[in-house]
Amino acid sequence: MTQNELKTLVGQAALQYVVPGEIIGVGTGSTVNKFIDALATMKDQIKGAVSSSVASTERLLALGIPVFDANEVGELAVYVDGADEIDGRGHMVKGGGAALTREKIVAAQSRQFVCIADASKKVEALGAFPLPVEVIPMASARITRQFAAMGGTATLRLKDGAPLVTDNGQHILDVRGLHITDPLAFESEVNQWPGVVTVGVFAHQKAQVCLLGTEQGVLTLTY
Ligand SMILES: O=C[C@H](O)[C@H](O)[C@H](O)COP(=O)(O)O
């Protein structure tokens, strides 16, 4: 199966976690796009979605799924999102699509995080994928130096030759060369650096379930 087919498989498998009559938390990315397409087949059974990005909002609305502001709704039963890496305890690296801040907000508002990913995302330890960090632009040089002090090399993410601007109007640093042995402690530490909006380690908002797309079918991992 191609990677695209595996993404379709897990996107469809995530429908089993959709609670009829509820508002669903929806993440961002190519895997989630498959979930959104599948969700459209049961749009009459749900109230709608809270979205984690402009891109997902546009896709949801185009398919006729109402999108609610996070502030208009209370706790969500389930949040479905992809990941760039997921370890054996449900800790993830996210933000390859620059949506990490709103993703973490919607994840925090949800009782259950269902991660959907193809098998290539499963890792022993986080850190091979360059770690996305959303930063306030005026702090990016100092934060780059702080990562260098812990052995990481941060580069400003560009789009069409200019710094990429997130949905929140901020920048993204991608950090290579980190060894994240304690994701909870790492997330807590980097989160408190002045100018860091969100670090792409999701350990405090980890997954409770991962639907992993493999050649043998969908593997359900629980944490
Ligand atoms: O900012 C983007 C998100 O964290 C995505 O969920 C993550 O990058 C995985 O995306 P994809 O499903 O396209 O690999």
The ligand as an SDF file (V2000), in Angstrom:
LIG
                    3D

 14 13  0  0  0  0  0  0  0  0999 V2000
    1.0660   21.1960   11.8330 O   0  0  0  0  0  0  0  0  0  0  0  0
    0.7360   20.1120   11.3610 C   0  0  0  0  0  0  0  0  0  0  0  0
    0.3360   18.9480   12.1250 C   0  0  0  0  0  0  0  0  0  0  0  0
    0.9680   18.7920   13.3580 O   0  0  0  0  0  0  0  0  0  0  0  0
    0.1800   17.6340   11.3830 C   0  0  0  0  0  0  0  0  0  0  0  0
   -0.7570   16.9000   12.1020 O   0  0  0  0  0  0  0  0  0  0  0  0
    1.4550   16.8370   11.2280 C   0  0  0  0  0  0  0  0  0  0  0  0
    2.4340   17.6240   10.6190 O   0  0  0  0  0  0  0  0  0  0  0  0
    1.2230   15.5600   10.4050 C   0  0  0  0  0  0  0  0  0  0  0  0
    0.8350   15.9150    9.1220 O   0  0  0  0  0  0  0  0  0  0  0  0
    0.6440   14.8420    7.9650 P   0  0  0  0  0  0  0  0  0  0  0  0
   -0.5580   14.0500    8.3160 O   0  0  0  0  0  0  0  0  0  0  0  0
    0.4550   15.6700    6.7230 O   0  0  0  0  0  0  0  0  0  0  0  0
    1.8990   14.0290    7.9030 O   0  0  0  0  0  0  0  0  0  0  0  0
  1  2  2  0
  2  3  1  0
  3  4  1  0
  3  5  1  0
  5  6  1  0
  5  7  1  0
  7  8  1  0
  7  9  1  0
  9 10  1  0
 10 11  1  0
 11 12  2  0
 11 13  1  0
 11 14  1  0
M  END
$$$$
